[in-house]
Amino acid sequence: MAIVGKILLGILLFILILLLLILFLPICYRVKGKLDAEGKMLNAKVSWFLGLIRLRFDYPEPARLILKLAFFTLMGKEEKDSDEKQEVSGKEDHQEQEADESLGKAEENTGKSEVLAGDLVESELSEETKESEEQTEFSEEEDENEKGIYESESPEEKKKAPKPKKVKKSKEEKETEKARKKEKIQKILDDVKYYKALWEEKDTRPFVKDALARILHVLKNLLPKKIRGRILFGAASPDATGYVYGVYCVLKTMYPKRFSLEVTPDFERKVLEADLLIKGRFMVITLLIDALRIFFDKRFRVLRQKIDLRKHPEKAQELKKSHKGKKRRKRKKVRRNKES
Protein backbone atom coordinates (compact mmCIF):
# COMPACT_ATOMS: atom_id res chain seq x y z
CA MET A 1 0.00 0.00 0.00
CA ALA A 2 2.84 2.39 0.75
CA ILE A 3 4.29 1.92 -2.74
CA VAL A 4 0.87 2.54 -4.35
CA GLY A 5 0.41 5.69 -2.26
CA LYS A 6 3.82 7.00 -3.31
CA ILE A 7 3.03 6.34 -6.98
CA LEU A 8 -0.30 8.17 -6.71
CA LEU A 9 1.38 11.07 -4.89
CA GLY A 10 4.02 11.27 -7.64
CA ILE A 11 1.33 11.33 -10.35
CA LEU A 12 -0.56 14.09 -8.52
CA LEU A 13 2.60 16.14 -8.12
CA PHE A 14 3.41 15.71 -11.80
CA ILE A 15 -0.10 16.86 -12.80
CA LEU A 16 0.15 19.84 -10.42
CA ILE A 17 3.53 20.90 -11.77
CA LEU A 18 2.25 20.57 -15.34
CA LEU A 19 -0.79 22.74 -14.56
CA LEU A 20 1.39 25.39 -12.93
CA LEU A 21 3.68 25.43 -15.96
CA ILE A 22 0.72 25.80 -18.32
CA LEU A 23 -0.74 28.63 -16.26
CA PHE A 24 2.34 30.65 -15.38
CA LEU A 25 4.83 30.12 -18.21
CA PRO A 26 4.32 32.84 -20.86
CA ILE A 27 3.39 32.10 -24.47
CA CYS A 28 5.57 34.22 -26.76
CA TYR A 29 4.74 35.14 -30.34
CA ARG A 30 6.68 36.92 -33.07
CA VAL A 31 5.34 38.04 -36.45
CA LYS A 32 7.45 39.45 -39.28
CA GLY A 33 5.77 40.62 -42.47
CA LYS A 34 6.53 42.55 -45.61
CA LEU A 35 4.21 44.00 -48.27
CA ASP A 36 5.38 45.90 -51.34
CA ALA A 37 5.14 45.92 -55.12
CA GLU A 38 7.28 42.79 -55.40
CA GLY A 39 4.96 40.62 -53.31
CA LYS A 40 4.01 39.46 -49.80
CA MET A 41 6.01 37.75 -47.06
CA LEU A 42 4.89 36.50 -43.65
CA ASN A 43 6.79 34.62 -40.96
CA ALA A 44 4.98 33.85 -37.68
CA LYS A 45 6.41 31.97 -34.67
CA VAL A 46 4.82 30.90 -31.38
CA SER A 47 6.95 29.38 -28.60
CA TRP A 48 6.21 28.01 -25.14
CA PHE A 49 8.04 26.30 -22.30
CA LEU A 50 11.33 28.15 -22.87
CA GLY A 51 11.27 27.42 -26.60
CA LEU A 52 10.92 23.65 -26.33
CA ILE A 53 7.53 23.73 -28.08
CA ARG A 54 7.53 25.83 -31.25
CA LEU A 55 4.96 26.52 -33.95
CA ARG A 56 6.03 28.27 -37.16
CA PHE A 57 4.20 29.44 -40.27
CA ASP A 58 5.93 30.68 -43.42
CA TYR A 59 4.36 32.38 -46.44
CA PRO A 60 4.57 32.67 -49.49
CA GLU A 61 5.40 29.53 -51.42
CA PRO A 62 6.06 27.06 -50.12
CA ALA A 63 3.51 27.87 -47.39
CA ARG A 64 4.44 25.69 -44.42
CA LEU A 65 3.11 25.05 -40.91
CA ILE A 66 5.68 23.34 -38.68
CA LEU A 67 5.23 22.14 -35.07
CA LYS A 68 8.36 21.07 -33.20
CA LEU A 69 9.00 19.57 -29.79
CA ALA A 70 12.66 20.19 -28.94
CA PHE A 71 14.51 18.62 -31.91
CA PHE A 72 11.57 16.52 -33.17
CA THR A 73 9.11 17.73 -35.82
CA LEU A 74 5.54 16.71 -34.95
CA MET A 75 3.87 18.36 -37.95
CA GLY A 76 5.16 19.69 -41.27
CA LYS A 77 8.51 19.25 -42.99
CA GLU A 78 11.70 21.27 -42.94
CA GLU A 79 13.44 22.46 -46.11
CA LYS A 80 16.15 20.26 -47.58
CA ASP A 81 19.82 21.12 -47.16
CA SER A 82 21.81 22.81 -49.92
CA ASP A 83 23.82 19.63 -50.73
CA GLU A 84 20.64 17.64 -51.24
CA LYS A 85 19.24 20.40 -53.44
CA GLN A 86 22.36 20.38 -55.62
CA GLU A 87 22.13 16.59 -56.04
CA VAL A 88 18.49 16.83 -57.01
CA SER A 89 19.21 19.64 -59.50
CA GLY A 90 22.07 17.57 -61.07
CA LYS A 91 19.75 14.61 -61.52
CA GLU A 92 17.13 16.85 -63.10
CA ASP A 93 19.69 18.28 -65.60
CA HIS A 94 20.78 14.76 -66.59
CA GLN A 95 17.16 13.74 -67.14
CA GLU A 96 16.54 16.84 -69.27
CA GLN A 97 19.53 16.01 -71.53
CA GLU A 98 18.27 12.45 -72.05
CA ALA A 99 14.79 13.80 -72.86
CA ASP A 100 16.23 16.21 -75.48
CA GLU A 101 18.14 13.36 -77.20
CA SER A 102 15.01 11.19 -77.34
CA LEU A 103 13.02 14.10 -78.80
CA GLY A 104 15.62 14.59 -81.56
CA LYS A 105 15.37 10.96 -82.61
CA ALA A 106 11.58 11.10 -82.57
CA GLU A 107 11.56 14.18 -84.84
CA GLU A 108 13.69 12.37 -87.46
CA ASN A 109 11.27 9.45 -87.54
CA THR A 110 8.23 11.75 -87.77
CA GLY A 111 9.74 13.60 -90.78
CA LYS A 112 9.77 10.37 -92.77
CA SER A 113 6.25 9.41 -91.74
CA GLU A 114 4.82 12.86 -92.67
CA VAL A 115 5.72 12.38 -96.37
CA LEU A 116 3.80 9.11 -96.53
CA ALA A 117 0.84 10.49 -94.58
CA GLY A 118 0.49 13.53 -96.89
CA ASP A 119 -0.84 11.54 -99.83
CA LEU A 120 -3.38 9.73 -97.66
CA VAL A 121 -4.63 13.01 -96.16
CA GLU A 122 -5.25 14.58 -99.60
CA SER A 123 -7.39 11.63 -100.70
CA GLU A 124 -9.41 11.74 -97.46
CA LEU A 125 -9.99 15.50 -97.77
CA SER A 126 -11.44 15.17 -101.28
CA GLU A 127 -13.97 12.57 -100.05
CA GLU A 128 -14.91 14.74 -97.00
CA THR A 129 -15.57 17.80 -99.20
CA LYS A 130 -18.06 15.86 -101.31
CA GLU A 131 -19.94 14.61 -98.26
CA SER A 132 -20.06 18.12 -96.73
CA GLU A 133 -21.58 19.61 -99.92
CA GLU A 134 -24.36 17.01 -99.89
CA GLN A 135 -25.09 17.71 -96.19
CA THR A 136 -25.33 21.48 -96.75
CA GLU A 137 -27.89 21.06 -99.54
CA PHE A 138 -30.02 18.81 -97.31
CA SER A 139 -29.84 21.23 -94.34
CA GLU A 140 -30.89 24.23 -96.52
CA GLU A 141 -34.06 22.40 -97.58
CA GLU A 142 -34.94 21.65 -93.92
CA ASP A 143 -34.44 25.30 -92.91
CA GLU A 144 -36.81 26.49 -95.66
CA ASN A 145 -39.51 24.06 -94.50
CA GLU A 146 -39.16 25.19 -90.86
CA LYS A 147 -39.41 28.87 -91.85
CA GLY A 148 -42.65 28.18 -93.73
CA ILE A 149 -44.16 26.55 -90.68
CA TYR A 150 -43.29 29.47 -88.34
CA GLU A 151 -44.36 32.14 -90.86
CA SER A 152 -47.82 30.53 -91.20
CA GLU A 153 -48.60 31.57 -87.58
CA SER A 154 -49.98 35.11 -87.60
CA PRO A 155 -49.46 37.62 -84.72
CA GLU A 156 -53.25 37.56 -84.02
CA GLU A 157 -53.12 33.83 -83.33
CA LYS A 158 -50.18 34.34 -81.01
CA LYS A 159 -52.17 36.94 -79.04
CA LYS A 160 -55.18 34.61 -78.78
CA ALA A 161 -53.02 31.87 -77.22
CA PRO A 162 -54.13 31.10 -73.64
CA LYS A 163 -52.02 32.70 -70.90
CA PRO A 164 -51.30 30.99 -67.59
CA LYS A 165 -53.88 32.01 -65.02
CA LYS A 166 -52.81 33.40 -61.67
CA VAL A 167 -54.06 31.42 -58.72
CA LYS A 168 -56.14 33.69 -56.54
CA LYS A 169 -55.90 33.26 -52.82
CA SER A 170 -59.03 32.78 -50.81
CA LYS A 171 -60.12 35.13 -48.03
CA GLU A 172 -59.21 32.62 -45.35
CA GLU A 173 -55.65 32.30 -46.67
CA LYS A 174 -55.26 36.09 -46.80
CA GLU A 175 -56.56 36.44 -43.26
CA THR A 176 -54.19 33.74 -41.99
CA GLU A 177 -51.19 35.49 -43.63
CA LYS A 178 -52.19 38.80 -42.07
CA ALA A 179 -52.57 37.14 -38.67
CA ARG A 180 -49.11 35.56 -38.96
CA LYS A 181 -47.54 38.88 -39.88
CA LYS A 182 -49.25 40.57 -36.93
CA GLU A 183 -48.01 37.82 -34.59
CA LYS A 184 -44.43 38.22 -35.81
CA ILE A 185 -44.55 42.01 -35.39
CA GLN A 186 -46.12 41.67 -31.94
CA LYS A 187 -43.46 39.14 -30.91
CA ILE A 188 -40.66 41.49 -32.00
CA LEU A 189 -42.25 44.37 -30.06
CA ASP A 190 -42.65 42.20 -26.96
CA ASP A 191 -39.00 41.12 -27.16
CA VAL A 192 -37.88 44.74 -27.43
CA LYS A 193 -39.95 45.70 -24.38
CA TYR A 194 -38.66 42.72 -22.40
CA TYR A 195 -34.98 43.37 -23.13
CA LYS A 196 -35.45 47.09 -22.51
CA ALA A 197 -36.92 46.35 -19.08
CA LEU A 198 -34.12 43.88 -18.45
CA TRP A 199 -31.53 46.53 -19.32
CA GLU A 200 -33.17 49.05 -16.95
CA GLU A 201 -32.88 46.70 -13.97
CA LYS A 202 -30.43 47.52 -11.18
CA ASP A 203 -27.95 44.68 -11.68
CA THR A 204 -27.65 44.50 -15.48
CA ARG A 205 -25.88 47.79 -16.23
CA PRO A 206 -23.15 47.48 -13.59
CA PHE A 207 -22.56 43.85 -14.60
CA VAL A 208 -22.16 44.82 -18.30
CA LYS A 209 -19.69 47.54 -17.34
CA ASP A 210 -17.64 45.13 -15.24
CA ALA A 211 -17.69 42.49 -18.00
CA LEU A 212 -16.52 45.01 -20.61
CA ALA A 213 -13.70 46.08 -18.30
CA ARG A 214 -12.62 42.44 -17.92
CA ILE A 215 -12.71 41.88 -21.69
CA LEU A 216 -10.63 45.01 -22.29
CA HIS A 217 -8.12 43.77 -19.73
CA VAL A 218 -7.84 40.47 -21.61
CA LEU A 219 -7.31 42.26 -24.92
CA LYS A 220 -4.68 44.48 -23.34
CA ASN A 221 -2.74 41.41 -22.22
CA LEU A 222 -3.00 39.86 -25.69
CA LEU A 223 -1.81 42.98 -27.51
CA PRO A 224 1.82 43.01 -28.70
CA LYS A 225 4.46 44.57 -26.49
CA LYS A 226 6.57 45.93 -29.38
CA ILE A 227 5.73 46.98 -32.94
CA ARG A 228 8.60 48.12 -35.15
CA GLY A 229 9.01 48.90 -38.83
CA ARG A 230 7.75 51.29 -41.47
CA ILE A 231 4.39 51.84 -43.18
CA LEU A 232 3.55 53.81 -46.32
CA PHE A 233 -0.19 54.07 -46.82
CA GLY A 234 -2.69 56.09 -48.79
CA ALA A 235 -6.46 55.68 -48.96
CA ALA A 236 -8.78 56.48 -51.85
CA SER A 237 -9.44 59.96 -50.45
CA PRO A 238 -7.20 62.31 -48.45
CA ASP A 239 -9.86 62.60 -45.71
CA ALA A 240 -9.74 58.88 -44.92
CA THR A 241 -5.94 58.97 -44.96
CA GLY A 242 -5.97 61.82 -42.45
CA TYR A 243 -8.40 59.99 -40.13
CA VAL A 244 -6.30 56.82 -40.13
CA TYR A 245 -3.13 58.78 -39.45
CA GLY A 246 -4.87 60.61 -36.59
CA VAL A 247 -5.87 57.29 -34.98
CA TYR A 248 -2.26 56.13 -35.20
CA CYS A 249 -1.03 59.33 -33.53
CA VAL A 250 -3.50 58.85 -30.67
CA LEU A 251 -2.39 55.23 -30.13
CA LYS A 252 1.25 56.28 -30.22
CA THR A 253 0.68 58.85 -27.48
CA MET A 254 -1.24 56.26 -25.38
CA TYR A 255 1.39 53.53 -25.80
CA PRO A 256 4.71 55.23 -26.60
CA LYS A 257 6.85 52.24 -25.57
CA ARG A 258 5.05 49.76 -27.82
CA PHE A 259 5.03 51.70 -31.08
CA SER A 260 8.28 52.57 -32.85
CA LEU A 261 7.00 52.93 -36.40
CA GLU A 262 7.86 55.22 -39.28
CA VAL A 263 4.42 55.99 -40.72
CA THR A 264 4.29 58.17 -43.85
CA PRO A 265 0.83 59.01 -45.22
CA ASP A 266 0.40 59.53 -48.97
CA PHE A 267 -2.53 61.87 -49.71
CA GLU A 268 -2.25 61.69 -53.50
CA ARG A 269 -2.50 57.97 -54.37
CA LYS A 270 -3.88 54.70 -53.03
CA VAL A 271 -0.95 52.62 -51.80
CA LEU A 272 0.01 50.26 -48.97
CA GLU A 273 3.57 49.17 -48.28
CA ALA A 274 4.79 47.83 -44.95
CA ASP A 275 7.70 46.11 -43.28
CA LEU A 276 6.74 45.16 -39.71
CA LEU A 277 8.05 43.21 -36.74
CA ILE A 278 5.54 42.41 -33.97
CA LYS A 279 6.44 40.81 -30.63
CA GLY A 280 4.30 39.89 -27.65
CA ARG A 281 3.62 37.45 -24.87
CA PHE A 282 0.84 36.55 -22.43
CA MET A 283 0.12 34.14 -19.60
CA VAL A 284 -2.87 31.81 -19.48
CA ILE A 285 -3.50 32.54 -15.79
CA THR A 286 -4.37 36.20 -16.46
CA LEU A 287 -6.91 35.26 -19.13
CA LEU A 288 -8.36 32.49 -17.00
CA ILE A 289 -8.88 34.70 -13.93
CA ASP A 290 -10.90 37.28 -15.88
CA ALA A 291 -12.98 34.60 -17.60
CA LEU A 292 -13.79 32.82 -14.31
CA ARG A 293 -14.76 36.06 -12.59
CA ILE A 294 -17.28 36.78 -15.33
CA PHE A 295 -18.60 33.22 -15.46
CA PHE A 296 -19.09 32.75 -11.69
CA ASP A 297 -20.70 36.14 -11.11
CA LYS A 298 -24.23 35.82 -9.70
CA ARG A 299 -25.49 38.65 -11.90
CA PHE A 300 -24.34 36.75 -14.98
CA ARG A 301 -26.27 33.64 -13.90
CA VAL A 302 -29.46 35.62 -13.28
CA LEU A 303 -29.14 37.43 -16.61
CA ARG A 304 -28.54 34.19 -18.49
CA GLN A 305 -31.55 32.53 -16.84
CA LYS A 306 -33.84 35.41 -17.80
CA ILE A 307 -32.67 35.34 -21.41
CA ASP A 308 -33.15 31.55 -21.58
CA LEU A 309 -36.66 31.84 -20.15
CA ARG A 310 -37.54 34.44 -22.76
CA LYS A 311 -36.28 32.26 -25.59
CA HIS A 312 -37.89 29.08 -24.19
CA PRO A 313 -41.26 29.91 -22.57
CA GLU A 314 -41.85 26.23 -21.79
CA LYS A 315 -39.09 26.39 -19.17
CA ALA A 316 -40.80 29.39 -17.57
CA GLN A 317 -44.01 27.42 -17.14
CA GLU A 318 -42.12 24.50 -15.61
CA LEU A 319 -40.41 26.85 -13.16
CA LYS A 320 -43.74 28.37 -12.16
CA LYS A 321 -45.14 24.93 -11.47
CA SER A 322 -42.10 23.97 -9.43
CA HIS A 323 -42.35 27.22 -7.41
CA LYS A 324 -46.02 26.56 -6.72
CA GLY A 325 -45.20 23.03 -5.60
CA LYS A 326 -42.52 24.31 -3.25
CA LYS A 327 -44.93 26.84 -1.72
CA ARG A 328 -47.52 24.13 -1.14
CA ARG A 329 -44.96 21.91 0.54
CA LYS A 330 -43.90 24.74 2.84
CA ARG A 331 -47.52 25.43 3.81
CA LYS A 332 -48.10 21.76 4.61
CA LYS A 333 -44.98 21.66 6.77
CA VAL A 334 -46.12 24.79 8.65
CA ARG A 335 -49.56 23.25 9.28
CA ARG A 336 -48.03 20.01 10.52
CA ASN A 337 -45.74 21.90 12.88
CA LYS A 338 -48.67 23.88 14.27
CA GLU A 339 -50.81 20.77 14.75
CA SER A 340 -47.97 18.97 16.51
C-alpha positions as a printed NumPy array, in Angstrom:
array([[   0.   ,    0.   ,    0.   ],
       [   2.838,    2.394,    0.746],
       [   4.285,    1.925,   -2.741],
       [   0.865,    2.545,   -4.354],
       [   0.407,    5.689,   -2.259],
       [   3.815,    6.999,   -3.306],
       [   3.034,    6.341,   -6.975],
       [  -0.296,    8.173,   -6.713],
       [   1.382,   11.069,   -4.895],
       [   4.023,   11.271,   -7.641],
       [   1.334,   11.325,  -10.346],
       [  -0.562,   14.087,   -8.523],
       [   2.602,   16.143,   -8.12 ],
       [   3.409,   15.708,  -11.798],
       [  -0.095,   16.865,  -12.803],
       [   0.146,   19.837,  -10.418],
       [   3.533,   20.898,  -11.774],
       [   2.249,   20.572,  -15.341],
       [  -0.792,   22.738,  -14.556],
       [   1.393,   25.387,  -12.928],
       [   3.683,   25.43 ,  -15.956],
       [   0.724,   25.802,  -18.321],
       [  -0.739,   28.627,  -16.261],
       [   2.341,   30.647,  -15.376],
       [   4.829,   30.122,  -18.208],
       [   4.319,   32.836,  -20.861],
       [   3.393,   32.101,  -24.469],
       [   5.575,   34.225,  -26.762],
       [   4.739,   35.141,  -30.337],
       [   6.685,   36.921,  -33.072],
       [   5.336,   38.038,  -36.451],
       [   7.446,   39.45 ,  -39.276],
       [   5.771,   40.622,  -42.465],
       [   6.526,   42.555,  -45.611],
       [   4.21 ,   43.998,  -48.271],
       [   5.377,   45.903,  -51.345],
       [   5.141,   45.92 ,  -55.122],
       [   7.281,   42.787,  -55.397],
       [   4.956,   40.616,  -53.305],
       [   4.01 ,   39.456,  -49.802],
       [   6.008,   37.751,  -47.065],
       [   4.891,   36.496,  -43.651],
       [   6.789,   34.623,  -40.958],
       [   4.983,   33.849,  -37.679],
       [   6.411,   31.974,  -34.666],
       [   4.823,   30.901,  -31.382],
       [   6.952,   29.382,  -28.602],
       [   6.205,   28.011,  -25.143],
       [   8.041,   26.303,  -22.304],
       [  11.328,   28.149,  -22.866],
       [  11.274,   27.425,  -26.6  ],
       [  10.921,   23.646,  -26.334],
       [   7.527,   23.733,  -28.082],
       [   7.529,   25.833,  -31.253],
       [   4.963,   26.522,  -33.953],
       [   6.031,   28.266,  -37.164],
       [   4.198,   29.441,  -40.266],
       [   5.932,   30.684,  -43.418],
       [   4.358,   32.384,  -46.438],
       [   4.569,   32.667,  -49.488],
       [   5.4  ,   29.532,  -51.422],
       [   6.058,   27.06 ,  -50.125],
       [   3.511,   27.87 ,  -47.392],
       [   4.44 ,   25.69 ,  -44.418],
       [   3.108,   25.053,  -40.913],
       [   5.684,   23.342,  -38.68 ],
       [   5.227,   22.137,  -35.066],
       [   8.363,   21.072,  -33.198],
       [   8.999,   19.571,  -29.786],
       [  12.66 ,   20.189,  -28.938],
       [  14.509,   18.62 ,  -31.907],
       [  11.567,   16.525,  -33.167],
       [   9.105,   17.726,  -35.818],
       [   5.539,   16.706,  -34.949],
       [   3.867,   18.358,  -37.947],
       [   5.165,   19.686,  -41.274],
       [   8.512,   19.247,  -42.994],
       [  11.705,   21.274,  -42.945],
       [  13.441,   22.465,  -46.108],
       [  16.154,   20.256,  -47.585],
       [  19.822,   21.122,  -47.164],
       [  21.811,   22.811,  -49.924],
       [  23.815,   19.627,  -50.729],
       [  20.643,   17.635,  -51.239],
       [  19.245,   20.401,  -53.437],
       [  22.356,   20.378,  -55.623],
       [  22.131,   16.585,  -56.04 ],
       [  18.489,   16.834,  -57.009],
       [  19.214,   19.645,  -59.504],
       [  22.066,   17.569,  -61.07 ],
       [  19.751,   14.609,  -61.517],
       [  17.134,   16.852,  -63.104],
       [  19.694,   18.276,  -65.598],
       [  20.784,   14.764,  -66.588],
       [  17.161,   13.739,  -67.135],
       [  16.544,   16.841,  -69.273],
       [  19.532,   16.013,  -71.526],
       [  18.268,   12.455,  -72.048],
       [  14.786,   13.797,  -72.859],
       [  16.23 ,   16.206,  -75.479],
       [  18.141,   13.356,  -77.196],
       [  15.015,   11.195,  -77.337],
       [  13.016,   14.105,  -78.798],
       [  15.616,   14.591,  -81.564],
       [  15.371,   10.956,  -82.61 ],
       [  11.579,   11.097,  -82.574],
       [  11.557,   14.183,  -84.839],
       [  13.692,   12.366,  -87.462],
       [  11.267,    9.45 ,  -87.537],
       [   8.227,   11.749,  -87.774],
       [   9.742,   13.598,  -90.782],
       [   9.768,   10.372,  -92.772],
       [   6.251,    9.408,  -91.742],
       [   4.816,   12.857,  -92.669],
       [   5.723,   12.381,  -96.365],
       [   3.799,    9.107,  -96.534],
       [   0.84 ,   10.492,  -94.585],
       [   0.487,   13.534,  -96.895],
       [  -0.844,   11.539,  -99.827],
       [  -3.381,    9.734,  -97.658],
       [  -4.626,   13.012,  -96.162],
       [  -5.246,   14.576,  -99.6  ],
       [  -7.394,   11.635, -100.702],
       [  -9.407,   11.744,  -97.458],
       [  -9.992,   15.497,  -97.768],
       [ -11.439,   15.167, -101.281],
       [ -13.973,   12.574, -100.048],
       [ -14.908,   14.739,  -97.   ],
       [ -15.57 ,   17.796,  -99.201],
       [ -18.059,   15.855, -101.306],
       [ -19.944,   14.605,  -98.259],
       [ -20.06 ,   18.125,  -96.733],
       [ -21.579,   19.606,  -99.924],
       [ -24.361,   17.012,  -99.891],
       [ -25.093,   17.707,  -96.186],
       [ -25.332,   21.483,  -96.746],
       [ -27.89 ,   21.061,  -99.545],
       [ -30.024,   18.806,  -97.306],
       [ -29.841,   21.229,  -94.344],
       [ -30.888,   24.233,  -96.518],
       [ -34.063,   22.396,  -97.58 ],
       [ -34.94 ,   21.646,  -93.923],
       [ -34.443,   25.299,  -92.915],
       [ -36.815,   26.489,  -95.662],
       [ -39.51 ,   24.061,  -94.501],
       [ -39.162,   25.185,  -90.862],
       [ -39.412,   28.873,  -91.854],
       [ -42.652,   28.181,  -93.734],
       [ -44.163,   26.55 ,  -90.676],
       [ -43.287,   29.472,  -88.34 ],
       [ -44.358,   32.138,  -90.862],
       [ -47.824,   30.531,  -91.197],
       [ -48.598,   31.574,  -87.575],
       [ -49.976,   35.112,  -87.603],
       [ -49.458,   37.616,  -84.715],
       [ -53.253,   37.562,  -84.021],
       [ -53.118,   33.832,  -83.332],
       [ -50.178,   34.34 ,  -81.008],
       [ -52.167,   36.941,  -79.04 ],
       [ -55.175,   34.61 ,  -78.776],
       [ -53.019,   31.868,  -77.22 ],
       [ -54.126,   31.103,  -73.642],
       [ -52.023,   32.702,  -70.904],
       [ -51.301,   30.991,  -67.589],
       [ -53.882,   32.012,  -65.024],
       [ -52.814,   33.4  ,  -61.671],
       [ -54.056,   31.418,  -58.718],
       [ -56.141,   33.692,  -56.544],
       [ -55.898,   33.262,  -52.815],
       [ -59.026,   32.777,  -50.809],
       [ -60.124,   35.127,  -48.034],
       [ -59.207,   32.618,  -45.352],
       [ -55.645,   32.3  ,  -46.674],
       [ -55.26 ,   36.093,  -46.801],
       [ -56.556,   36.44 ,  -43.26 ],
       [ -54.187,   33.745,  -41.985],
       [ -51.193,   35.488,  -43.631],
       [ -52.193,   38.802,  -42.067],
       [ -52.571,   37.138,  -38.67 ],
       [ -49.108,   35.558,  -38.962],
       [ -47.539,   38.882,  -39.877],
       [ -49.247,   40.566,  -36.933],
       [ -48.008,   37.823,  -34.592],
       [ -44.434,   38.224,  -35.808],
       [ -44.55 ,   42.008,  -35.394],
       [ -46.116,   41.668,  -31.945],
       [ -43.461,   39.138,  -30.908],
       [ -40.663,   41.492,  -31.996],
       [ -42.248,   44.371,  -30.055],
       [ -42.649,   42.195,  -26.959],
       [ -39.004,   41.124,  -27.165],
       [ -37.882,   44.741,  -27.43 ],
       [ -39.948,   45.696,  -24.378],
       [ -38.657,   42.724,  -22.401],
       [ -34.982,   43.374,  -23.126],
       [ -35.447,   47.091,  -22.508],
       [ -36.925,   46.352,  -19.076],
       [ -34.116,   43.879,  -18.448],
       [ -31.532,   46.535,  -19.315],
       [ -33.171,   49.045,  -16.947],
       [ -32.877,   46.698,  -13.974],
       [ -30.435,   47.525,  -11.176],
       [ -27.948,   44.682,  -11.678],
       [ -27.649,   44.505,  -15.479],
       [ -25.879,   47.794,  -16.233],
       [ -23.153,   47.476,  -13.594],
       [ -22.563,   43.852,  -14.602],
       [ -22.164,   44.825,  -18.298],
       [ -19.691,   47.54 ,  -17.341],
       [ -17.64 ,   45.13 ,  -15.24 ],
       [ -17.692,   42.493,  -17.998],
       [ -16.516,   45.011,  -20.608],
       [ -13.7  ,   46.079,  -18.298],
       [ -12.617,   42.438,  -17.918],
       [ -12.707,   41.884,  -21.695],
       [ -10.628,   45.012,  -22.293],
       [  -8.117,   43.774,  -19.725],
       [  -7.844,   40.467,  -21.607],
       [  -7.314,   42.263,  -24.921],
       [  -4.685,   44.481,  -23.338],
       [  -2.737,   41.405,  -22.224],
       [  -2.997,   39.859,  -25.686],
       [  -1.813,   42.983,  -27.506],
       [   1.819,   43.006,  -28.701],
       [   4.463,   44.573,  -26.489],
       [   6.568,   45.93 ,  -29.376],
       [   5.733,   46.982,  -32.936],
       [   8.604,   48.116,  -35.15 ],
       [   9.015,   48.904,  -38.828],
       [   7.748,   51.292,  -41.466],
       [   4.392,   51.84 ,  -43.185],
       [   3.547,   53.807,  -46.316],
       [  -0.192,   54.065,  -46.822],
       [  -2.685,   56.092,  -48.792],
       [  -6.463,   55.684,  -48.96 ],
       [  -8.78 ,   56.481,  -51.854],
       [  -9.443,   59.964,  -50.447],
       [  -7.202,   62.313,  -48.453],
       [  -9.856,   62.6  ,  -45.708],
       [  -9.744,   58.877,  -44.918],
       [  -5.942,   58.972,  -44.961],
       [  -5.966,   61.818,  -42.448],
       [  -8.403,   59.988,  -40.131],
       [  -6.296,   56.825,  -40.125],
       [  -3.125,   58.783,  -39.449],
       [  -4.873,   60.613,  -36.59 ],
       [  -5.874,   57.286,  -34.981],
       [  -2.26 ,   56.134,  -35.202],
       [  -1.029,   59.331,  -33.533],
       [  -3.498,   58.849,  -30.669],
       [  -2.39 ,   55.234,  -30.132],
       [   1.249,   56.278,  -30.223],
       [   0.677,   58.848,  -27.483],
       [  -1.236,   56.262,  -25.378],
       [   1.389,   53.527,  -25.797],
       [   4.715,   55.227,  -26.599],
       [   6.85 ,   52.239,  -25.573],
       [   5.046,   49.765,  -27.815],
       [   5.031,   51.702,  -31.08 ],
       [   8.277,   52.567,  -32.85 ],
       [   6.996,   52.932,  -36.399],
       [   7.857,   55.215,  -39.284],
       [   4.417,   55.985,  -40.718],
       [   4.291,   58.169,  -43.85 ],
       [   0.834,   59.013,  -45.218],
       [   0.399,   59.53 ,  -48.968],
       [  -2.533,   61.869,  -49.708],
       [  -2.249,   61.687,  -53.497],
       [  -2.496,   57.969,  -54.366],
       [  -3.883,   54.699,  -53.035],
       [  -0.946,   52.622,  -51.795],
       [   0.006,   50.262,  -48.971],
       [   3.567,   49.173,  -48.277],
       [   4.79 ,   47.833,  -44.953],
       [   7.702,   46.115,  -43.284],
       [   6.743,   45.157,  -39.712],
       [   8.054,   43.214,  -36.745],
       [   5.542,   42.411,  -33.965],
       [   6.441,   40.806,  -30.628],
       [   4.304,   39.894,  -27.655],
       [   3.617,   37.448,  -24.866],
       [   0.843,   36.55 ,  -22.432],
       [   0.124,   34.136,  -19.602],
       [  -2.873,   31.814,  -19.48 ],
       [  -3.503,   32.543,  -15.793],
       [  -4.366,   36.201,  -16.457],
       [  -6.908,   35.263,  -19.127],
       [  -8.364,   32.489,  -16.997],
       [  -8.881,   34.704,  -13.933],
       [ -10.901,   37.282,  -15.877],
       [ -12.978,   34.597,  -17.602],
       [ -13.788,   32.823,  -14.313],
       [ -14.756,   36.064,  -12.589],
       [ -17.281,   36.783,  -15.33 ],
       [ -18.605,   33.22 ,  -15.461],
       [ -19.095,   32.748,  -11.687],
       [ -20.697,   36.138,  -11.115],
       [ -24.231,   35.816,   -9.7  ],
       [ -25.494,   38.649,  -11.902],
       [ -24.344,   36.749,  -14.982],
       [ -26.268,   33.643,  -13.897],
       [ -29.456,   35.618,  -13.283],
       [ -29.143,   37.427,  -16.61 ],
       [ -28.535,   34.193,  -18.491],
       [ -31.553,   32.528,  -16.844],
       [ -33.843,   35.412,  -17.805],
       [ -32.671,   35.345,  -21.412],
       [ -33.154,   31.553,  -21.582],
       [ -36.66 ,   31.836,  -20.153],
       [ -37.542,   34.443,  -22.759],
       [ -36.276,   32.257,  -25.586],
       [ -37.887,   29.082,  -24.185],
       [ -41.26 ,   29.91 ,  -22.574],
       [ -41.849,   26.227,  -21.789],
       [ -39.089,   26.386,  -19.175],
       [ -40.799,   29.388,  -17.575],
       [ -44.014,   27.422,  -17.141],
       [ -42.125,   24.496,  -15.607],
       [ -40.405,   26.847,  -13.162],
       [ -43.74 ,   28.366,  -12.16 ],
       [ -45.137,   24.932,  -11.474],
       [ -42.097,   23.975,   -9.43 ],
       [ -42.349,   27.219,   -7.415],
       [ -46.018,   26.558,   -6.724],
       [ -45.202,   23.027,   -5.602],
       [ -42.516,   24.311,   -3.248],
       [ -44.932,   26.836,   -1.723],
       [ -47.519,   24.134,   -1.136],
       [ -44.964,   21.91 ,    0.539],
       [ -43.902,   24.743,    2.84 ],
       [ -47.52 ,   25.425,    3.806],
       [ -48.103,   21.757,    4.605],
       [ -44.981,   21.664,    6.768],
       [ -46.12 ,   24.793,    8.654],
       [ -49.556,   23.253,    9.279],
       [ -48.028,   20.013,   10.524],
       [ -45.743,   21.9  ,   12.882],
       [ -48.674,   23.881,   14.265],
       [ -50.809,   20.769,   14.753],
       [ -47.972,   18.971,   16.514]])
